[in-house]
Amino acid sequence: MSRLANGLTVLSDEMSHLKSSAVGVWVSAGSRHEKAGQHGISHLLEHMAFKGTKNRSAASIVEEIEAVGGEVNASTGTRAHLLLCPYLSKRISPLAIDILGDILANSTFDAEELRREKHVILQEIGATHDMPEDRVFDHLLELAFPGQPLGRTILGTPDTVSDFHRSDLYDYMGTHYRGPSMILSAAGAVKHDDLVALGKQAFSGFDAMESPEPVPATYLGGESRDLQKDLMEAQVVLGFEGCSYKSKDFYTAQILASMLGGGMSSRLFQEVREKRGLCYSVYAFHWGFVDTGLFGIHAATGAGNLEELMPVIVGELARAAEDLTETELNRARAQIKAGLLMGMESPSARAGQLARQKLLFGHPKSLEEMIDSVANITVEDVRSLACNLITGSPPSLASVGPVENLMWVDEISSRLGCASSTNEDQIKVIGAGL
């Protein structure tokens, strides 16, 4: 790991047995950094990333990188914006880094390209309304973190996206795209010293000032029932406040999610799907953020199964705090370890892993360090965390579809012995008249 004079971090992992590489720039400027009027601007920047610079046309960007067997990609998250170039090469490609630097420093945001991409995003926003499996998670985040950037969709709204101008993009980049908030990360057939030298050429012009941090998130909870009687299936997500990446219990929460609903041998899959046939999809998840987290269970089923389904899920969740076993723990450990190992075998995945760890933990973690974090967790740790999760915060219950017979969130709170949301604004029924 190296640090340039302007604060930009350079990370690399030389995987000398490979003949391909991946290099990318991660910027700590995702949807959580957006003010209310900027909702969706990070995602718009993703769309505009390859639409032309002062030195290259949109066509030239892709033609140049594809001529050396590479490709370009961009993505937006709550915490970071990513530009990545995987390519075929025996050594780090000056072209790939030059293109990344050119995009970040010299994008022109052509008016016609901007108009076209805003239209594309408006279609993307509209498409989410036709996908109940996506909409239910939007509702969940809005319940868990209401009125906060973390509770807003990454896409933005039709009003905010339509109102963006070129000057808004430049202003946002000028505020957040600074050396200390940027990471140049590469993996594969790379040499660290070469990467540092190329990074100095491409990124030394970025400001050395620190970028503003997002406002800490506050979990609330509640219920959103989006009644869509014309749908054949119901989408349901039950959530609780989870653990941040920096919490000592972060990996314990990951283990709990795997034990409860992380695979075909997990408790939820076996009890809900295999034994009872109450749904075709059920799983548990844990999302860690820098200052909080979200633990949840998702199920997709027909309306006729809802009345029986939720009591079973709630019962399995409560039971997890009492009788999870060492055998289940070992199985979950093996699954997480396999995921970590597979993430080390792809240059793109490894470059991303290095950058995310630097953003979240302040330094890249070794494989041994990550495996040790999981290996030292006990059954008692997992049971205790399960108890703390379900009693430490009000639940968030989001549903979309023919969900009239779904158990209400206050009954779930009563069965689990957890706090109830006292904010009436957090109990929403949408489309009740349909």
C-alpha positions as a Markdown table, in Angstrom:
| # | Residue | x | y | z |
|---|---|---|---|---|
| 1 | Met | 0.0 | 0.0 | 0.0 |
| 2 | Ser | 1.3 | 3.5 | -0.9 |
| 3 | Arg | -0.1 | 7.0 | -0.6 |
| 4 | Leu | 0.5 | 9.7 | -3.1 |
| 5 | Ala | 1.2 | 13.3 | -2.1 |
| 6 | Asn | -2.4 | 14.3 | -2.6 |
| 7 | Gly | -3.7 | 11.5 | -0.4 |
| 8 | Leu | -4.8 | 9.1 | -3.0 |
| 9 | Thr | -4.1 | 5.5 | -1.9 |
| 10 | Val | -2.5 | 2.9 | -4.2 |
| 11 | Leu | -3.2 | -0.8 | -3.5 |
| 12 | Ser | -2.1 | -3.9 | -5.4 |
| 13 | Asp | -1.9 | -7.7 | -5.2 |
| 14 | Glu | 0.6 | -9.3 | -7.6 |
| 15 | Met | -0.9 | -12.6 | -8.7 |
| 16 | Ser | 2.1 | -13.6 | -10.8 |
| 17 | His | 0.6 | -16.9 | -12.0 |
| 18 | Leu | -2.1 | -14.9 | -14.0 |
| 19 | Lys | -1.9 | -13.4 | -17.5 |
| 20 | Ser | -4.7 | -10.9 | -16.9 |
| 21 | Ser | -5.1 | -7.9 | -14.6 |
| 22 | Ala | -7.8 | -5.6 | -13.3 |
| 23 | Val | -7.3 | -2.0 | -12.3 |
| 24 | Gly | -9.9 | 0.4 | -10.9 |
| 25 | Val | -10.6 | 3.6 | -9.0 |
| 26 | Trp | -12.8 | 3.6 | -6.0 |
| 27 | Val | -14.2 | 7.0 | -4.9 |
| 28 | Ser | -15.7 | 7.4 | -1.5 |
| 29 | Ala | -18.7 | 9.2 | -2.9 |
| 30 | Gly | -21.9 | 7.1 | -3.1 |
| 31 | Ser | -25.5 | 7.7 | -2.5 |
| 32 | Arg | -25.0 | 8.3 | 1.3 |
| 33 | His | -23.0 | 11.4 | 0.4 |
| 34 | Glu | -25.9 | 13.0 | -1.5 |
| 35 | Lys | -28.0 | 15.8 | -0.1 |
| 36 | Ala | -31.7 | 15.7 | -0.7 |
| 37 | Gly | -31.5 | 17.7 | -3.9 |
| 38 | Gln | -28.7 | 15.5 | -5.1 |
| 39 | His | -30.6 | 12.3 | -4.8 |
| 40 | Gly | -29.4 | 10.0 | -7.7 |
| 41 | Ile | -26.5 | 12.1 | -8.8 |
| 42 | Ser | -23.9 | 9.4 | -8.0 |
| 43 | His | -25.8 | 7.0 | -10.2 |
| 44 | Leu | -26.0 | 9.6 | -13.0 |
| 45 | Leu | -22.2 | 10.0 | -12.8 |
| 46 | Glu | -21.9 | 6.2 | -13.3 |
| 47 | His | -24.0 | 6.5 | -16.5 |
| 48 | Met | -21.9 | 9.4 | -17.7 |
| 49 | Ala | -18.5 | 7.8 | -16.9 |
| 50 | Phe | -17.8 | 6.7 | -20.5 |
| 51 | Lys | -19.6 | 9.4 | -22.5 |
| 52 | Gly | -16.5 | 11.3 | -23.5 |
| 53 | Thr | -13.7 | 13.5 | -22.2 |
| 54 | Lys | -11.6 | 16.4 | -23.4 |
| 55 | Asn | -9.2 | 13.9 | -25.0 |
| 56 | Arg | -11.5 | 11.0 | -26.0 |
| 57 | Ser | -14.9 | 10.5 | -27.5 |
| 58 | Ala | -17.3 | 8.0 | -26.0 |
| 59 | Ala | -16.5 | 5.6 | -28.8 |
| 60 | Ser | -12.7 | 6.1 | -28.4 |
| 61 | Ile | -12.8 | 5.1 | -24.7 |
| 62 | Val | -14.3 | 1.7 | -25.4 |
| 63 | Glu | -12.4 | 1.1 | -28.6 |
| 64 | Glu | -9.0 | 1.8 | -27.0 |
| 65 | Ile | -9.5 | -0.5 | -24.0 |
| 66 | Glu | -11.2 | -3.3 | -26.1 |
| 67 | Ala | -8.3 | -3.2 | -28.5 |
| 68 | Val | -6.1 | -4.6 | -25.8 |
| 69 | Gly | -8.6 | -7.3 | -24.7 |
| 70 | Gly | -10.1 | -5.2 | -21.9 |
| 71 | Glu | -13.5 | -3.8 | -20.9 |
| 72 | Val | -14.7 | -0.9 | -18.8 |
| 73 | Asn | -17.4 | -0.9 | -16.2 |
| 74 | Ala | -18.8 | 1.4 | -13.5 |
| 75 | Ser | -21.1 | 0.9 | -10.5 |
| 76 | Thr | -22.6 | 2.9 | -7.7 |
| 77 | Gly | -23.1 | 1.9 | -4.1 |
| 78 | Thr | -24.2 | 3.6 | -0.9 |
| 79 | Arg | -20.6 | 4.4 | 0.0 |
| 80 | Ala | -18.5 | 4.4 | -3.2 |
| 81 | His | -18.4 | 4.9 | -6.9 |
| 82 | Leu | -16.3 | 2.5 | -9.0 |
| 83 | Leu | -14.6 | 2.6 | -12.4 |
| 84 | Leu | -13.0 | -0.8 | -13.3 |
| 85 | Cys | -10.9 | -2.0 | -16.3 |
| 86 | Pro | -10.2 | -5.7 | -16.4 |
| 87 | Tyr | -7.9 | -6.5 | -19.3 |
| 88 | Leu | -5.5 | -9.1 | -20.8 |
| 89 | Ser | -1.9 | -8.1 | -20.3 |
| 90 | Lys | 1.3 | -9.5 | -18.8 |
| 91 | Arg | 1.9 | -6.2 | -17.0 |
| 92 | Ile | 0.0 | -3.3 | -15.7 |
| 93 | Ser | -1.5 | -1.3 | -18.6 |
| 94 | Pro | -0.6 | 2.4 | -18.8 |
| 95 | Leu | -3.6 | 2.8 | -21.2 |
| 96 | Ala | -6.1 | 1.5 | -18.6 |
| 97 | Ile | -4.9 | 3.9 | -15.9 |
| 98 | Asp | -4.7 | 6.8 | -18.4 |
| 99 | Ile | -8.3 | 6.2 | -19.4 |
| 100 | Leu | -9.5 | 6.0 | -15.8 |
| 101 | Gly | -7.7 | 9.2 | -15.0 |
| 102 | Asp | -9.0 | 10.9 | -18.1 |
| 103 | Ile | -12.6 | 10.0 | -17.3 |
| 104 | Leu | -12.3 | 11.3 | -13.7 |
| 105 | Ala | -10.5 | 14.5 | -14.5 |
| 106 | Asn | -11.7 | 15.5 | -17.9 |
| 107 | Ser | -15.3 | 14.2 | -18.5 |
| 108 | Thr | -17.2 | 16.8 | -20.6 |
| 109 | Phe | -20.7 | 15.8 | -19.7 |
| 110 | Asp | -22.0 | 16.6 | -23.2 |
| 111 | Ala | -25.5 | 18.1 | -23.1 |
| 112 | Glu | -27.0 | 15.6 | -25.5 |
| 113 | Glu | -25.4 | 12.6 | -23.8 |
| 114 | Leu | -26.6 | 13.9 | -20.5 |
| 115 | Arg | -30.2 | 14.3 | -21.8 |
| 116 | Arg | -30.1 | 10.8 | -23.2 |
| 117 | Glu | -28.7 | 9.2 | -20.0 |
| 118 | Lys | -31.2 | 10.9 | -17.8 |
| 119 | His | -34.0 | 9.5 | -20.0 |
| 120 | Val | -32.4 | 6.0 | -19.6 |
| 121 | Ile | -32.4 | 6.4 | -15.9 |
| 122 | Leu | -36.0 | 7.5 | -15.8 |
| 123 | Gln | -36.8 | 4.2 | -17.6 |
| 124 | Glu | -34.7 | 2.4 | -15.1 |
| 125 | Ile | -36.7 | 4.0 | -12.2 |
| 126 | Gly | -39.9 | 3.0 | -13.9 |
| 127 | Ala | -38.7 | -0.6 | -14.4 |
| 128 | Thr | -38.2 | -1.0 | -10.7 |
| 129 | His | -42.0 | -0.5 | -10.1 |
| 130 | Asp | -42.5 | -3.6 | -12.3 |
| 131 | Met | -40.2 | -5.7 | -10.2 |
| 132 | Pro | -41.7 | -6.3 | -6.8 |
| 133 | Glu | -38.6 | -8.2 | -5.6 |
| 134 | Asp | -36.6 | -4.9 | -6.0 |
| 135 | Arg | -39.4 | -2.7 | -4.7 |
| 136 | Val | -39.7 | -4.6 | -1.4 |
| 137 | Phe | -36.0 | -3.9 | -0.6 |
| 138 | Asp | -36.5 | -0.2 | -1.4 |
| 139 | His | -39.4 | -0.1 | 1.1 |
| 140 | Leu | -37.2 | -1.9 | 3.7 |
| 141 | Leu | -34.4 | 0.6 | 3.5 |
| 142 | Glu | -36.9 | 3.5 | 3.7 |
| 143 | Leu | -38.4 | 2.0 | 6.8 |
| 144 | Ala | -35.1 | 1.2 | 8.5 |
| 145 | Phe | -33.5 | 4.6 | 7.7 |
| 146 | Pro | -36.3 | 7.1 | 7.0 |
| 147 | Gly | -35.5 | 10.5 | 5.8 |
| 148 | Gln | -31.8 | 9.6 | 5.4 |
| 149 | Pro | -29.6 | 9.0 | 2.4 |
| 150 | Leu | -29.2 | 5.4 | 3.4 |
| 151 | Gly | -33.0 | 5.0 | 3.2 |
| 152 | Arg | -33.2 | 6.4 | -0.3 |
| 153 | Thr | -32.8 | 4.4 | -3.5 |
| 154 | Ile | -29.5 | 4.8 | -5.4 |
| 155 | Leu | -31.4 | 5.5 | -8.7 |
| 156 | Gly | -32.9 | 8.8 | -7.5 |
| 157 | Thr | -36.4 | 10.0 | -8.3 |
| 158 | Pro | -37.9 | 11.3 | -11.6 |
| 159 | Asp | -37.9 | 14.8 | -10.3 |
| 160 | Thr | -34.3 | 14.9 | -9.0 |
| 161 | Val | -32.9 | 13.2 | -12.0 |
| 162 | Ser | -34.7 | 15.4 | -14.5 |
| 163 | Asp | -33.4 | 18.5 | -12.7 |
| 164 | Phe | -29.7 | 17.7 | -12.9 |
| 165 | His | -27.4 | 19.9 | -15.0 |
| 166 | Arg | -23.8 | 19.7 | -16.0 |
| 167 | Ser | -22.9 | 22.1 | -13.3 |
| 168 | Asp | -24.4 | 19.9 | -10.7 |
| 169 | Leu | -22.2 | 17.0 | -11.8 |
| 170 | Tyr | -19.0 | 19.2 | -11.7 |
| 171 | Asp | -20.0 | 20.6 | -8.3 |
| 172 | Tyr | -20.5 | 17.2 | -6.8 |
| 173 | Met | -17.3 | 15.8 | -8.2 |
| 174 | Gly | -15.4 | 18.9 | -7.0 |
| 175 | Thr | -16.7 | 18.3 | -3.5 |
| 176 | His | -16.2 | 14.6 | -3.2 |
| 177 | Tyr | -13.7 | 13.4 | -5.9 |
| 178 | Arg | -10.5 | 14.4 | -4.0 |
| 179 | Gly | -7.2 | 12.5 | -3.4 |
| 180 | Pro | -7.9 | 11.3 | 0.2 |
| 181 | Ser | -11.2 | 9.8 | -0.9 |
| 182 | Met | -9.8 | 7.9 | -3.9 |
| 183 | Ile | -8.2 | 4.5 | -4.2 |
| 184 | Leu | -6.3 | 3.1 | -7.2 |
| 185 | Ser | -6.4 | -0.7 | -6.8 |
| 186 | Ala | -5.1 | -3.4 | -9.1 |
| 187 | Ala | -4.7 | -7.2 | -9.0 |
| 188 | Gly | -3.3 | -9.8 | -11.2 |
| 189 | Ala | -0.1 | -9.4 | -13.4 |
| 190 | Val | 0.9 | -6.1 | -11.8 |
| 191 | Lys | 3.9 | -4.6 | -10.2 |
| 192 | His | 3.2 | -2.2 | -7.3 |
| 193 | Asp | 6.0 | 0.3 | -8.2 |
| 194 | Asp | 4.7 | 0.5 | -11.8 |
| 195 | Leu | 1.2 | 1.2 | -10.5 |
| 196 | Val | 2.4 | 4.0 | -8.2 |
| 197 | Ala | 4.3 | 5.6 | -11.0 |
| 198 | Leu | 1.3 | 5.5 | -13.4 |
| 199 | Gly | -1.0 | 6.7 | -10.6 |
| 200 | Lys | 1.2 | 9.8 | -10.1 |
| 201 | Gln | 0.9 | 10.6 | -13.8 |
| 202 | Ala | -2.9 | 10.1 | -14.0 |
| 203 | Phe | -4.2 | 11.4 | -10.6 |
| 204 | Ser | -1.7 | 13.9 | -9.1 |
| 205 | Gly | -4.0 | 16.8 | -10.2 |
| 206 | Phe | -6.7 | 15.9 | -7.8 |
| 207 | Asp | -7.3 | 18.1 | -4.7 |
| 208 | Ala | -5.5 | 17.0 | -1.5 |
| 209 | Met | -8.3 | 18.3 | 0.8 |
| 210 | Glu | -10.4 | 15.8 | 2.8 |
| 211 | Ser | -13.9 | 15.2 | 1.4 |
| 212 | Pro | -17.0 | 15.6 | 3.7 |
| 213 | Glu | -18.2 | 12.4 | 5.5 |
| 214 | Pro | -21.9 | 11.4 | 5.3 |
| 215 | Val | -24.2 | 12.0 | 8.3 |
| 216 | Pro | -24.3 | 8.9 | 10.5 |
| 217 | Ala | -27.4 | 6.8 | 10.0 |
| 218 | Thr | -30.1 | 6.2 | 12.6 |
| 219 | Tyr | -32.2 | 3.0 | 12.4 |
| 220 | Leu | -35.9 | 3.3 | 13.2 |
| 221 | Gly | -38.1 | 0.5 | 11.9 |
| 222 | Gly | -41.8 | 0.1 | 11.1 |
| 223 | Glu | -44.0 | -1.4 | 8.4 |
| 224 | Ser | -44.7 | -0.8 | 4.7 |
| 225 | Arg | -47.5 | -2.9 | 3.1 |
| 226 | Asp | -47.6 | -2.3 | -0.6 |
| 227 | Leu | -50.9 | -4.0 | -1.7 |
| 228 | Gln | -50.8 | -5.2 | -5.3 |
| 229 | Lys | -53.7 | -7.7 | -5.6 |
| 230 | Asp | -53.0 | -8.3 | -9.3 |
| 231 | Leu | -49.7 | -10.0 | -8.5 |
| 232 | Met | -49.4 | -13.8 | -8.2 |
| 233 | Glu | -46.7 | -13.7 | -5.6 |
| 234 | Ala | -45.9 | -11.8 | -2.4 |
| 235 | Gln | -42.5 | -10.5 | -1.5 |
| 236 | Val | -41.8 | -10.1 | 2.2 |
| 237 | Val | -38.7 | -8.9 | 4.1 |
| 238 | Leu | -38.4 | -8.8 | 7.9 |
| 239 | Gly | -35.4 | -6.7 | 9.1 |
| 240 | Phe | -33.6 | -5.6 | 12.2 |
| 241 | Glu | -30.7 | -3.3 | 13.0 |
| 242 | Gly | -27.5 | -5.1 | 12.3 |
| 243 | Cys | -23.8 | -4.6 | 12.8 |
| 244 | Ser | -21.5 | -2.1 | 11.2 |
| 245 | Tyr | -18.3 | -3.3 | 9.4 |
| 246 | Lys | -16.3 | -1.9 | 12.3 |
| 247 | Ser | -18.3 | -3.8 | 15.0 |
| 248 | Lys | -16.6 | -6.7 | 16.7 |
| 249 | Asp | -19.8 | -8.6 | 16.0 |
| 250 | Phe | -19.8 | -8.1 | 12.2 |
| 251 | Tyr | -18.5 | -11.5 | 11.3 |
| 252 | Thr | -20.8 | -13.1 | 13.9 |
| 253 | Ala | -23.8 | -11.5 | 12.1 |
| 254 | Gln | -22.5 | -12.9 | 8.8 |
| 255 | Ile | -22.3 | -16.3 | 10.4 |
| 256 | Leu | -25.8 | -16.0 | 11.9 |
| 257 | Ala | -27.3 | -15.1 | 8.5 |
| 258 | Ser | -25.6 | -18.1 | 6.9 |
| 259 | Met | -26.7 | -20.5 | 9.6 |
| 260 | Leu | -30.3 | -19.2 | 9.6 |
| 261 | Gly | -30.8 | -18.9 | 5.8 |
| 262 | Gly | -27.6 | -18.9 | 3.8 |
| 263 | Gly | -27.9 | -22.1 | 1.8 |
| 264 | Met | -30.0 | -25.3 | 1.2 |
| 265 | Ser | -28.9 | -26.8 | 4.5 |
| 266 | Ser | -29.9 | -23.7 | 6.5 |
| 267 | Arg | -32.7 | -23.8 | 9.0 |
| 268 | Leu | -35.1 | -21.6 | 7.1 |
| 269 | Phe | -34.6 | -23.4 | 3.8 |
| 270 | Gln | -35.1 | -26.8 | 5.4 |
| 271 | Glu | -38.1 | -25.9 | 7.6 |
| 272 | Val | -39.9 | -23.4 | 5.4 |
| 273 | Arg | -39.3 | -24.6 | 1.9 |
| 274 | Glu | -38.3 | -28.3 | 2.1 |
| 275 | Lys | -40.5 | -29.6 | 5.0 |
| 276 | Arg | -43.5 | -27.3 | 4.7 |
| 277 | Gly | -43.4 | -26.1 | 1.1 |
| 278 | Leu | -44.5 | -22.6 | 2.1 |
| 279 | Cys | -42.4 | -20.6 | -0.4 |
| 280 | Tyr | -40.1 | -21.1 | -3.3 |
| 281 | Ser | -37.4 | -18.7 | -2.0 |
| 282 | Val | -36.3 | -17.9 | 1.5 |
| 283 | Tyr | -32.9 | -16.6 | 2.8 |
| 284 | Ala | -31.3 | -14.5 | 5.5 |
| 285 | Phe | -28.8 | -11.7 | 4.9 |
| 286 | His | -26.7 | -9.2 | 6.7 |
| 287 | Trp | -25.6 | -5.9 | 5.2 |
| 288 | Gly | -22.9 | -4.1 | 7.0 |
| 289 | Phe | -22.4 | -0.3 | 6.6 |
| 290 | Val | -19.6 | 1.9 | 8.0 |
| 291 | Asp | -21.8 | 3.0 | 11.0 |
| 292 | Thr | -24.7 | 0.5 | 11.2 |
| 293 | Gly | -26.1 | -2.6 | 9.6 |
| 294 | Leu | -29.2 | -4.4 | 8.5 |
| 295 | Phe | -30.1 | -8.0 | 9.3 |
| 296 | Gly | -33.0 | -9.5 | 7.5 |
| 297 | Ile | -35.0 | -12.5 | 6.1 |
| 298 | His | -36.6 | -12.4 | 2.6 |
| 299 | Ala | -39.3 | -14.8 | 1.4 |
| 300 | Ala | -41.3 | -15.0 | -1.8 |
| 301 | Thr | -44.5 | -17.0 | -1.8 |
| 302 | Gly | -48.1 | -17.1 | -2.9 |
| 303 | Ala | -50.8 | -15.2 | -1.0 |
| 304 | Gly | -52.3 | -18.4 | 0.4 |
| 305 | Asn | -49.2 | -19.3 | 2.3 |
| 306 | Leu | -48.6 | -16.0 | 4.1 |
| 307 | Glu | -50.8 | -16.7 | 7.1 |
| 308 | Glu | -48.8 | -19.8 | 8.0 |
| 309 | Leu | -45.4 | -18.6 | 6.6 |
| 310 | Met | -44.6 | -15.7 | 8.9 |
| 311 | Pro | -45.3 | -17.5 | 12.2 |
| 312 | Val | -42.9 | -20.2 | 11.1 |
| 313 | Ile | -40.2 | -17.7 | 10.1 |
| 314 | Val | -40.6 | -15.8 | 13.4 |
| 315 | Gly | -40.4 | -19.0 | 15.3 |
| 316 | Glu | -37.2 | -20.1 | 13.6 |
| 317 | Leu | -35.7 | -16.7 | 14.3 |
| 318 | Ala | -36.5 | -16.9 | 18.0 |
| 319 | Arg | -35.2 | -20.5 | 18.1 |
| 320 | Ala | -31.9 | -19.4 | 16.7 |
| 321 | Ala | -31.2 | -17.6 | 19.9 |
| 322 | Glu | -31.6 | -20.8 | 21.9 |
| 323 | Asp | -30.3 | -23.9 | 20.1 |
| 324 | Leu | -28.0 | -23.2 | 17.2 |
| 325 | Thr | -25.4 | -26.0 | 17.1 |
| 326 | Glu | -21.7 | -26.4 | 16.6 |
| 327 | Thr | -22.4 | -28.5 | 13.5 |
| 328 | Glu | -24.3 | -25.6 | 11.9 |
| 329 | Leu | -21.6 | -23.2 | 12.9 |
| 330 | Asn | -18.9 | -25.2 | 11.3 |
| 331 | Arg | -21.0 | -25.5 | 8.1 |
| 332 | Ala | -21.4 | -21.7 | 8.0 |
| 333 | Arg | -17.7 | -21.2 | 8.6 |
| 334 | Ala | -16.9 | -23.4 | 5.7 |
| 335 | Gln | -19.3 | -21.5 | 3.4 |
| 336 | Ile | -17.8 | -18.1 | 4.3 |
| 337 | Lys | -14.3 | -19.4 | 4.0 |
| 338 | Ala | -15.0 | -20.7 | 0.5 |
| 339 | Gly | -16.4 | -17.3 | -0.4 |
| 340 | Leu | -13.3 | -15.6 | 0.8 |
| 341 | Leu | -11.0 | -17.9 | -1.1 |
| 342 | Met | -13.0 | -17.6 | -4.3 |
| 343 | Gly | -12.8 | -13.8 | -4.0 |
| 344 | Met | -9.0 | -14.1 | -4.0 |
| 345 | Glu | -8.9 | -16.0 | -7.3 |
| 346 | Ser | -10.4 | -13.3 | -9.6 |
| 347 | Pro | -8.3 | -10.1 | -10.3 |
| 348 | Ser | -11.4 | -8.0 | -10.5 |
| 349 | Ala | -12.8 | -9.4 | -7.3 |
| 350 | Arg | -9.5 | -9.0 | -5.5 |
| 351 | Ala | -8.9 | -5.4 | -6.6 |
| 352 | Gly | -12.4 | -4.6 | -5.4 |
| 353 | Gln | -11.9 | -6.4 | -2.1 |
| 354 | Leu | -8.7 | -4.5 | -1.4 |
| 355 | Ala | -10.4 | -1.2 | -2.1 |
| 356 | Arg | -13.5 | -1.9 | 0.0 |
| 357 | Gln | -11.4 | -3.0 | 2.9 |
| 358 | Lys | -9.4 | 0.2 | 2.8 |
| 359 | Leu | -12.6 | 2.3 | 2.7 |
| 360 | Leu | -14.2 | 0.4 | 5.5 |
| 361 | Phe | -11.4 | -0.7 | 7.8 |
| 362 | Gly | -8.6 | 1.7 | 6.9 |
| 363 | His | -6.4 | -1.0 | 5.6 |
| 364 | Pro | -6.6 | -4.2 | 3.5 |
| 365 | Lys | -7.1 | -7.4 | 5.5 |
| 366 | Ser | -5.1 | -10.5 | 4.8 |
| 367 | Leu | -6.9 | -13.7 | 4.1 |
| 368 | Glu | -5.5 | -15.1 | 7.4 |
| 369 | Glu | -6.9 | -12.2 | 9.3 |
| 370 | Met | -10.4 | -12.6 | 7.8 |
| 371 | Ile | -10.4 | -16.4 | 8.3 |
| 372 | Asp | -9.3 | -15.9 | 11.9 |
| 373 | Ser | -12.2 | -13.5 | 12.5 |
| 374 | Val | -14.6 | -16.3 | 11.6 |
| 375 | Ala | -12.7 | -19.2 | 13.2 |
| 376 | Asn | -12.8 | -17.6 | 16.6 |
| 377 | Ile | -16.6 | -17.2 | 16.8 |
| 378 | Thr | -18.4 | -19.6 | 19.2 |
| 379 | Val | -21.9 | -20.9 | 19.2 |
| 380 | Glu | -22.6 | -18.8 | 22.3 |
| 381 | Asp | -21.5 | -15.7 | 20.4 |
| 382 | Val | -24.0 | -16.4 | 17.6 |
| 383 | Arg | -26.8 | -17.2 | 20.0 |
| 384 | Ser | -26.2 | -14.1 | 22.0 |
| 385 | Leu | -26.1 | -11.9 | 18.9 |
| 386 | Ala | -29.3 | -13.5 | 17.6 |
| 387 | Cys | -31.0 | -12.5 | 20.9 |
| 388 | Asn | -29.6 | -9.0 | 20.8 |
| 389 | Leu | -30.6 | -8.4 | 17.2 |
| 390 | Ile | -34.3 | -9.4 | 17.7 |
| 391 | Thr | -34.7 | -7.6 | 21.0 |
| 392 | Gly | -32.5 | -4.6 | 20.5 |
| 393 | Ser | -34.4 | -2.7 | 17.9 |
| 394 | Pro | -37.9 | -2.5 | 16.4 |
| 395 | Pro | -38.4 | -4.8 | 13.4 |
| 396 | Ser | -38.9 | -3.4 | 9.9 |
| 397 | Leu | -41.5 | -5.3 | 7.8 |
| 398 | Ala | -41.8 | -4.6 | 4.1 |
| 399 | Ser | -44.1 | -6.4 | 1.8 |
| 400 | Val | -45.3 | -6.1 | -1.8 |
| 401 | Gly | -48.1 | -8.1 | -3.5 |
| 402 | Pro | -51.3 | -9.7 | -2.3 |
| 403 | Val | -50.3 | -9.4 | 1.3 |
| 404 | Glu | -53.7 | -8.8 | 3.1 |
| 405 | Asn | -53.2 | -11.9 | 5.3 |
| 406 | Leu | -49.6 | -11.1 | 6.3 |
| 407 | Met | -48.9 | -10.8 | 10.1 |
| 408 | Trp | -48.6 | -7.2 | 11.2 |
| 409 | Val | -45.4 | -5.9 | 12.6 |
| 410 | Asp | -46.7 | -5.3 | 16.1 |
| 411 | Glu | -47.6 | -9.0 | 16.4 |
| 412 | Ile | -44.1 | -9.9 | 15.3 |
| 413 | Ser | -42.7 | -7.6 | 17.9 |
| 414 | Ser | -44.9 | -9.2 | 20.6 |
| 415 | Arg | -43.9 | -12.7 | 19.6 |
| 416 | Leu | -40.2 | -11.9 | 19.6 |
| 417 | Gly | -40.3 | -9.7 | 22.7 |
| 418 | Cys | -38.7 | -6.8 | 20.8 |
| 419 | Ala | -39.4 | -3.1 | 20.8 |
| 420 | Ser | -42.2 | -1.7 | 18.7 |
| 421 | Ser | -42.0 | 1.3 | 16.5 |
| 422 | Thr | -43.8 | 4.1 | 18.2 |
| 423 | Asn | -43.8 | 6.4 | 15.2 |
| 424 | Glu | -47.2 | 6.1 | 13.4 |
| 425 | Asp | -45.7 | 7.6 | 10.3 |
| 426 | Gln | -43.7 | 4.4 | 10.0 |
| 427 | Ile | -46.8 | 2.2 | 9.5 |
| 428 | Lys | -47.7 | 2.6 | 5.8 |
| 429 | Val | -50.3 | 0.8 | 3.7 |
| 430 | Ile | -50.0 | 1.6 | 0.0 |
| 431 | Gly | -52.6 | 0.8 | -2.7 |
| 432 | Ala | -55.2 | -0.3 | -0.1 |
| 433 | Gly | -58.0 | 0.6 | -2.5 |
| 434 | Leu | -56.8 | -1.6 | -5.4 |
